[in-house]
Amino acid sequence: MSNRSARAQWTNAVVFGVVAGLLFYSRSGEGLTSLIMPVLFVCIAVASSPLLKRTSVSHDEALAASNGVVIYHRPGCTFCIRMKALLGPLGAKATWVDIWDDDDAAEYVRSVNNGNETVPTVVISGKAHTNPAPSFVKDALSV
């Protein structure tokens, strides 16, 4: 899947989410839930936006840097958002590579995940780990 079609799919999902949230709001009428749901949809859309530029390097730069921990991610991936949130400030020590911005990175992720673009794929000291526990990555970053 090309980066352009992946971003188009994300855009379609966000539009659907916002419309669904607004419909939910208009149908439910009153109450706290009628306000929370549209806001929740918008927050999810913003958090997963590929339009928010995250600090990311290319696959080649990640290989050259080789600072111990490389995290392959993509915008909109809930597991990647969770990983970044749970790593907190320690996550800044890792090298982040967006597989939607780099075809070589996407190819690498597919090569270590049986042809699937499963992210986060975390490389620690040269060994790839598919969707590892954030505590495992934290331990590697703490060293």
mmCIF file of the C-alpha atoms, coordinates in Angstrom:
data_MODEL
# 
_entry.id   MODEL 
# 
loop_
_atom_site.group_PDB 
_atom_site.id 
_atom_site.type_symbol 
_atom_site.label_atom_id 
_atom_site.label_alt_id 
_atom_site.label_comp_id 
_atom_site.label_asym_id 
_atom_site.label_entity_id 
_atom_site.label_seq_id 
_atom_site.pdbx_PDB_ins_code 
_atom_site.Cartn_x 
_atom_site.Cartn_y 
_atom_site.Cartn_z 
_atom_site.occupancy 
_atom_site.B_iso_or_equiv 
_atom_site.pdbx_formal_charge 
_atom_site.auth_seq_id 
_atom_site.auth_comp_id 
_atom_site.auth_asym_id 
_atom_site.auth_atom_id 
_atom_site.pdbx_PDB_model_num 
ATOM 1   C CA . MET A 1 1   ? 0.000   0.000   0.000  1.00 0.00 ? 1   MET A CA 1 
ATOM 2   C CA . SER A 1 2   ? 1.411   3.362   -0.960 1.00 0.00 ? 2   SER A CA 1 
ATOM 3   C CA . ASN A 1 3   ? 1.745   6.214   1.500  1.00 0.00 ? 3   ASN A CA 1 
ATOM 4   C CA . ARG A 1 4   ? -0.830  8.215   -0.464 1.00 0.00 ? 4   ARG A CA 1 
ATOM 5   C CA . SER A 1 5   ? -3.518  5.502   -0.268 1.00 0.00 ? 5   SER A CA 1 
ATOM 6   C CA . ALA A 1 6   ? -2.783  4.892   3.424  1.00 0.00 ? 6   ALA A CA 1 
ATOM 7   C CA . ARG A 1 7   ? -3.248  8.585   4.168  1.00 0.00 ? 7   ARG A CA 1 
ATOM 8   C CA . ALA A 1 8   ? -6.442  8.617   2.088  1.00 0.00 ? 8   ALA A CA 1 
ATOM 9   C CA . GLN A 1 9   ? -7.760  5.718   4.169  1.00 0.00 ? 9   GLN A CA 1 
ATOM 10  C CA . TRP A 1 10  ? -6.883  7.616   7.353  1.00 0.00 ? 10  TRP A CA 1 
ATOM 11  C CA . THR A 1 11  ? -8.660  10.712  6.044  1.00 0.00 ? 11  THR A CA 1 
ATOM 12  C CA . ASN A 1 12  ? -11.760 8.669   5.209  1.00 0.00 ? 12  ASN A CA 1 
ATOM 13  C CA . ALA A 1 13  ? -11.720 7.155   8.706  1.00 0.00 ? 13  ALA A CA 1 
ATOM 14  C CA . VAL A 1 14  ? -11.439 10.583  10.348 1.00 0.00 ? 14  VAL A CA 1 
ATOM 15  C CA . VAL A 1 15  ? -14.267 12.015  8.261  1.00 0.00 ? 15  VAL A CA 1 
ATOM 16  C CA . PHE A 1 16  ? -16.407 8.989   9.139  1.00 0.00 ? 16  PHE A CA 1 
ATOM 17  C CA . GLY A 1 17  ? -15.537 9.380   12.837 1.00 0.00 ? 17  GLY A CA 1 
ATOM 18  C CA . VAL A 1 18  ? -16.376 13.072  12.926 1.00 0.00 ? 18  VAL A CA 1 
ATOM 19  C CA . VAL A 1 19  ? -19.653 12.526  11.042 1.00 0.00 ? 19  VAL A CA 1 
ATOM 20  C CA . ALA A 1 20  ? -20.539 9.599   13.328 1.00 0.00 ? 20  ALA A CA 1 
ATOM 21  C CA . GLY A 1 21  ? -19.778 11.749  16.368 1.00 0.00 ? 21  GLY A CA 1 
ATOM 22  C CA . LEU A 1 22  ? -21.957 14.583  15.095 1.00 0.00 ? 22  LEU A CA 1 
ATOM 23  C CA . LEU A 1 23  ? -24.784 12.177  14.258 1.00 0.00 ? 23  LEU A CA 1 
ATOM 24  C CA . PHE A 1 24  ? -24.501 10.636  17.703 1.00 0.00 ? 24  PHE A CA 1 
ATOM 25  C CA . TYR A 1 25  ? -24.656 14.119  19.202 1.00 0.00 ? 25  TYR A CA 1 
ATOM 26  C CA . SER A 1 26  ? -27.715 15.136  17.154 1.00 0.00 ? 26  SER A CA 1 
ATOM 27  C CA . ARG A 1 27  ? -29.572 11.868  17.902 1.00 0.00 ? 27  ARG A CA 1 
ATOM 28  C CA . SER A 1 28  ? -28.833 11.639  21.619 1.00 0.00 ? 28  SER A CA 1 
ATOM 29  C CA . GLY A 1 29  ? -30.027 15.140  22.375 1.00 0.00 ? 29  GLY A CA 1 
ATOM 30  C CA . GLU A 1 30  ? -29.158 15.869  25.971 1.00 0.00 ? 30  GLU A CA 1 
ATOM 31  C CA . GLY A 1 31  ? -26.808 14.570  28.561 1.00 0.00 ? 31  GLY A CA 1 
ATOM 32  C CA . LEU A 1 32  ? -23.113 14.328  29.148 1.00 0.00 ? 32  LEU A CA 1 
ATOM 33  C CA . THR A 1 33  ? -22.670 11.424  26.716 1.00 0.00 ? 33  THR A CA 1 
ATOM 34  C CA . SER A 1 34  ? -23.983 13.531  23.858 1.00 0.00 ? 34  SER A CA 1 
ATOM 35  C CA . LEU A 1 35  ? -21.114 15.960  24.454 1.00 0.00 ? 35  LEU A CA 1 
ATOM 36  C CA . ILE A 1 36  ? -18.381 13.453  25.262 1.00 0.00 ? 36  ILE A CA 1 
ATOM 37  C CA . MET A 1 37  ? -18.710 11.214  22.207 1.00 0.00 ? 37  MET A CA 1 
ATOM 38  C CA . PRO A 1 38  ? -18.092 13.861  19.493 1.00 0.00 ? 38  PRO A CA 1 
ATOM 39  C CA . VAL A 1 39  ? -15.190 15.263  21.508 1.00 0.00 ? 39  VAL A CA 1 
ATOM 40  C CA . LEU A 1 40  ? -13.775 11.740  21.883 1.00 0.00 ? 40  LEU A CA 1 
ATOM 41  C CA . PHE A 1 41  ? -13.971 11.164  18.113 1.00 0.00 ? 41  PHE A CA 1 
ATOM 42  C CA . VAL A 1 42  ? -12.194 14.447  17.420 1.00 0.00 ? 42  VAL A CA 1 
ATOM 43  C CA . CYS A 1 43  ? -9.475  13.691  20.029 1.00 0.00 ? 43  CYS A CA 1 
ATOM 44  C CA . ILE A 1 44  ? -8.833  10.286  18.466 1.00 0.00 ? 44  ILE A CA 1 
ATOM 45  C CA . ALA A 1 45  ? -8.658  11.887  15.024 1.00 0.00 ? 45  ALA A CA 1 
ATOM 46  C CA . VAL A 1 46  ? -6.148  14.503  16.188 1.00 0.00 ? 46  VAL A CA 1 
ATOM 47  C CA . ALA A 1 47  ? -4.003  11.994  18.112 1.00 0.00 ? 47  ALA A CA 1 
ATOM 48  C CA . SER A 1 48  ? -3.752  9.684   15.123 1.00 0.00 ? 48  SER A CA 1 
ATOM 49  C CA . SER A 1 49  ? -3.288  12.377  12.502 1.00 0.00 ? 49  SER A CA 1 
ATOM 50  C CA . PRO A 1 50  ? -0.486  11.821  10.001 1.00 0.00 ? 50  PRO A CA 1 
ATOM 51  C CA . LEU A 1 51  ? -0.660  15.577  9.474  1.00 0.00 ? 51  LEU A CA 1 
ATOM 52  C CA . LEU A 1 52  ? 0.906   16.137  12.890 1.00 0.00 ? 52  LEU A CA 1 
ATOM 53  C CA . LYS A 1 53  ? 4.583   15.853  12.103 1.00 0.00 ? 53  LYS A CA 1 
ATOM 54  C CA . ARG A 1 54  ? 6.354   13.688  14.609 1.00 0.00 ? 54  ARG A CA 1 
ATOM 55  C CA . THR A 1 55  ? 10.096  13.518  14.915 1.00 0.00 ? 55  THR A CA 1 
ATOM 56  C CA . SER A 1 56  ? 11.082  10.778  12.526 1.00 0.00 ? 56  SER A CA 1 
ATOM 57  C CA . VAL A 1 57  ? 14.160  9.796   10.588 1.00 0.00 ? 57  VAL A CA 1 
ATOM 58  C CA . SER A 1 58  ? 14.574  7.631   7.511  1.00 0.00 ? 58  SER A CA 1 
ATOM 59  C CA . HIS A 1 59  ? 15.344  3.926   7.698  1.00 0.00 ? 59  HIS A CA 1 
ATOM 60  C CA . ASP A 1 60  ? 18.886  4.589   6.421  1.00 0.00 ? 60  ASP A CA 1 
ATOM 61  C CA . GLU A 1 61  ? 19.471  7.259   9.084  1.00 0.00 ? 61  GLU A CA 1 
ATOM 62  C CA . ALA A 1 62  ? 18.169  4.885   11.769 1.00 0.00 ? 62  ALA A CA 1 
ATOM 63  C CA . LEU A 1 63  ? 20.608  2.193   10.643 1.00 0.00 ? 63  LEU A CA 1 
ATOM 64  C CA . ALA A 1 64  ? 23.474  4.703   10.678 1.00 0.00 ? 64  ALA A CA 1 
ATOM 65  C CA . ALA A 1 65  ? 22.558  6.115   14.088 1.00 0.00 ? 65  ALA A CA 1 
ATOM 66  C CA . SER A 1 66  ? 22.110  2.697   15.668 1.00 0.00 ? 66  SER A CA 1 
ATOM 67  C CA . ASN A 1 67  ? 21.751  4.110   19.185 1.00 0.00 ? 67  ASN A CA 1 
ATOM 68  C CA . GLY A 1 68  ? 20.294  0.847   20.447 1.00 0.00 ? 68  GLY A CA 1 
ATOM 69  C CA . VAL A 1 69  ? 16.515  1.306   20.083 1.00 0.00 ? 69  VAL A CA 1 
ATOM 70  C CA . VAL A 1 70  ? 14.677  2.018   16.818 1.00 0.00 ? 70  VAL A CA 1 
ATOM 71  C CA . ILE A 1 71  ? 10.870  2.199   16.834 1.00 0.00 ? 71  ILE A CA 1 
ATOM 72  C CA . TYR A 1 72  ? 9.075   1.781   13.509 1.00 0.00 ? 72  TYR A CA 1 
ATOM 73  C CA . HIS A 1 73  ? 5.622   3.366   13.685 1.00 0.00 ? 73  HIS A CA 1 
ATOM 74  C CA . ARG A 1 74  ? 2.887   4.930   11.580 1.00 0.00 ? 74  ARG A CA 1 
ATOM 75  C CA . PRO A 1 75  ? 0.339   7.662   12.245 1.00 0.00 ? 75  PRO A CA 1 
ATOM 76  C CA . GLY A 1 76  ? -3.030  6.399   13.386 1.00 0.00 ? 76  GLY A CA 1 
ATOM 77  C CA . CYS A 1 77  ? -1.702  3.201   14.935 1.00 0.00 ? 77  CYS A CA 1 
ATOM 78  C CA . THR A 1 78  ? -3.293  2.901   18.373 1.00 0.00 ? 78  THR A CA 1 
ATOM 79  C CA . PHE A 1 79  ? -0.536  0.581   19.559 1.00 0.00 ? 79  PHE A CA 1 
ATOM 80  C CA . CYS A 1 80  ? 2.075   3.175   18.498 1.00 0.00 ? 80  CYS A CA 1 
ATOM 81  C CA . ILE A 1 81  ? 0.180   5.952   20.268 1.00 0.00 ? 81  ILE A CA 1 
ATOM 82  C CA . ARG A 1 82  ? 0.026   3.766   23.379 1.00 0.00 ? 82  ARG A CA 1 
ATOM 83  C CA . MET A 1 83  ? 3.757   2.987   23.134 1.00 0.00 ? 83  MET A CA 1 
ATOM 84  C CA . LYS A 1 84  ? 4.673   6.658   22.786 1.00 0.00 ? 84  LYS A CA 1 
ATOM 85  C CA . ALA A 1 85  ? 2.402   7.678   25.666 1.00 0.00 ? 85  ALA A CA 1 
ATOM 86  C CA . LEU A 1 86  ? 3.658   4.974   28.038 1.00 0.00 ? 86  LEU A CA 1 
ATOM 87  C CA . LEU A 1 87  ? 7.319   5.606   27.220 1.00 0.00 ? 87  LEU A CA 1 
ATOM 88  C CA . GLY A 1 88  ? 6.842   9.272   28.071 1.00 0.00 ? 88  GLY A CA 1 
ATOM 89  C CA . PRO A 1 89  ? 9.978   11.424  27.984 1.00 0.00 ? 89  PRO A CA 1 
ATOM 90  C CA . LEU A 1 90  ? 12.144  8.297   27.843 1.00 0.00 ? 90  LEU A CA 1 
ATOM 91  C CA . GLY A 1 91  ? 10.768  7.694   24.326 1.00 0.00 ? 91  GLY A CA 1 
ATOM 92  C CA . ALA A 1 92  ? 12.825  10.629  23.072 1.00 0.00 ? 92  ALA A CA 1 
ATOM 93  C CA . LYS A 1 93  ? 15.964  8.491   23.523 1.00 0.00 ? 93  LYS A CA 1 
ATOM 94  C CA . ALA A 1 94  ? 14.721  6.082   20.826 1.00 0.00 ? 94  ALA A CA 1 
ATOM 95  C CA . THR A 1 95  ? 15.063  6.639   17.095 1.00 0.00 ? 95  THR A CA 1 
ATOM 96  C CA . TRP A 1 96  ? 11.557  6.831   15.554 1.00 0.00 ? 96  TRP A CA 1 
ATOM 97  C CA . VAL A 1 97  ? 10.926  5.864   11.919 1.00 0.00 ? 97  VAL A CA 1 
ATOM 98  C CA . ASP A 1 98  ? 7.567   6.518   10.229 1.00 0.00 ? 98  ASP A CA 1 
ATOM 99  C CA . ILE A 1 99  ? 6.908   3.680   7.778  1.00 0.00 ? 99  ILE A CA 1 
ATOM 100 C CA . TRP A 1 100 ? 4.463   5.874   5.821  1.00 0.00 ? 100 TRP A CA 1 
ATOM 101 C CA . ASP A 1 101 ? 7.224   8.376   5.106  1.00 0.00 ? 101 ASP A CA 1 
ATOM 102 C CA . ASP A 1 102 ? 9.856   5.843   4.110  1.00 0.00 ? 102 ASP A CA 1 
ATOM 103 C CA . ASP A 1 103 ? 9.263   2.934   1.729  1.00 0.00 ? 103 ASP A CA 1 
ATOM 104 C CA . ASP A 1 104 ? 12.524  1.262   2.824  1.00 0.00 ? 104 ASP A CA 1 
ATOM 105 C CA . ALA A 1 105 ? 11.321  1.323   6.422  1.00 0.00 ? 105 ALA A CA 1 
ATOM 106 C CA . ALA A 1 106 ? 7.976   -0.216  5.423  1.00 0.00 ? 106 ALA A CA 1 
ATOM 107 C CA . GLU A 1 107 ? 9.839   -2.895  3.459  1.00 0.00 ? 107 GLU A CA 1 
ATOM 108 C CA . TYR A 1 108 ? 12.032  -3.654  6.482  1.00 0.00 ? 108 TYR A CA 1 
ATOM 109 C CA . VAL A 1 109 ? 9.003   -3.957  8.784  1.00 0.00 ? 109 VAL A CA 1 
ATOM 110 C CA . ARG A 1 110 ? 7.366   -6.342  6.305  1.00 0.00 ? 110 ARG A CA 1 
ATOM 111 C CA . SER A 1 111 ? 10.570  -8.385  6.127  1.00 0.00 ? 111 SER A CA 1 
ATOM 112 C CA . VAL A 1 112 ? 10.596  -9.046  9.883  1.00 0.00 ? 112 VAL A CA 1 
ATOM 113 C CA . ASN A 1 113 ? 6.808   -9.516  10.225 1.00 0.00 ? 113 ASN A CA 1 
ATOM 114 C CA . ASN A 1 114 ? 5.979   -12.171 7.621  1.00 0.00 ? 114 ASN A CA 1 
ATOM 115 C CA . GLY A 1 115 ? 4.993   -9.594  5.004  1.00 0.00 ? 115 GLY A CA 1 
ATOM 116 C CA . ASN A 1 116 ? 2.817   -7.519  7.347  1.00 0.00 ? 116 ASN A CA 1 
ATOM 117 C CA . GLU A 1 117 ? 3.320   -3.872  8.246  1.00 0.00 ? 117 GLU A CA 1 
ATOM 118 C CA . THR A 1 118 ? 2.814   -4.561  11.944 1.00 0.00 ? 118 THR A CA 1 
ATOM 119 C CA . VAL A 1 119 ? 3.828   -1.641  14.112 1.00 0.00 ? 119 VAL A CA 1 
ATOM 120 C CA . PRO A 1 120 ? 5.234   -0.761  16.456 1.00 0.00 ? 120 PRO A CA 1 
ATOM 121 C CA . THR A 1 121 ? 8.157   -2.886  15.454 1.00 0.00 ? 121 THR A CA 1 
ATOM 122 C CA . VAL A 1 122 ? 10.983  -2.139  17.851 1.00 0.00 ? 122 VAL A CA 1 
ATOM 123 C CA . VAL A 1 123 ? 14.600  -3.004  17.092 1.00 0.00 ? 123 VAL A CA 1 
ATOM 124 C CA . ILE A 1 124 ? 16.716  -3.352  20.202 1.00 0.00 ? 124 ILE A CA 1 
ATOM 125 C CA . SER A 1 125 ? 20.406  -4.029  19.687 1.00 0.00 ? 125 SER A CA 1 
ATOM 126 C CA . GLY A 1 126 ? 19.743  -5.346  16.177 1.00 0.00 ? 126 GLY A CA 1 
ATOM 127 C CA . LYS A 1 127 ? 16.870  -7.712  17.121 1.00 0.00 ? 127 LYS A CA 1 
ATOM 128 C CA . ALA A 1 128 ? 13.331  -6.915  15.938 1.00 0.00 ? 128 ALA A CA 1 
ATOM 129 C CA . HIS A 1 129 ? 10.399  -7.189  18.361 1.00 0.00 ? 129 HIS A CA 1 
ATOM 130 C CA . THR A 1 130 ? 6.826   -6.885  17.110 1.00 0.00 ? 130 THR A CA 1 
ATOM 131 C CA . ASN A 1 131 ? 4.563   -4.843  19.368 1.00 0.00 ? 131 ASN A CA 1 
ATOM 132 C CA . PRO A 1 132 ? 6.575   -5.461  22.536 1.00 0.00 ? 132 PRO A CA 1 
ATOM 133 C CA . ALA A 1 133 ? 5.390   -4.404  25.959 1.00 0.00 ? 133 ALA A CA 1 
ATOM 134 C CA . PRO A 1 134 ? 6.220   -0.741  26.642 1.00 0.00 ? 134 PRO A CA 1 
ATOM 135 C CA . SER A 1 135 ? 7.928   -1.816  29.880 1.00 0.00 ? 135 SER A CA 1 
ATOM 136 C CA . PHE A 1 136 ? 10.333  -3.974  27.827 1.00 0.00 ? 136 PHE A CA 1 
ATOM 137 C CA . VAL A 1 137 ? 11.218  -0.994  25.620 1.00 0.00 ? 137 VAL A CA 1 
ATOM 138 C CA . LYS A 1 138 ? 11.522  1.264   28.681 1.00 0.00 ? 138 LYS A CA 1 
ATOM 139 C CA . ASP A 1 139 ? 14.026  -1.164  30.190 1.00 0.00 ? 139 ASP A CA 1 
ATOM 140 C CA . ALA A 1 140 ? 16.090  -1.082  26.987 1.00 0.00 ? 140 ALA A CA 1 
ATOM 141 C CA . LEU A 1 141 ? 16.026  2.721   26.903 1.00 0.00 ? 141 LEU A CA 1 
ATOM 142 C CA . SER A 1 142 ? 16.996  2.999   30.577 1.00 0.00 ? 142 SER A CA 1 
ATOM 143 C CA . VAL A 1 143 ? 20.323  1.253   30.045 1.00 0.00 ? 143 VAL A CA 1 
# 
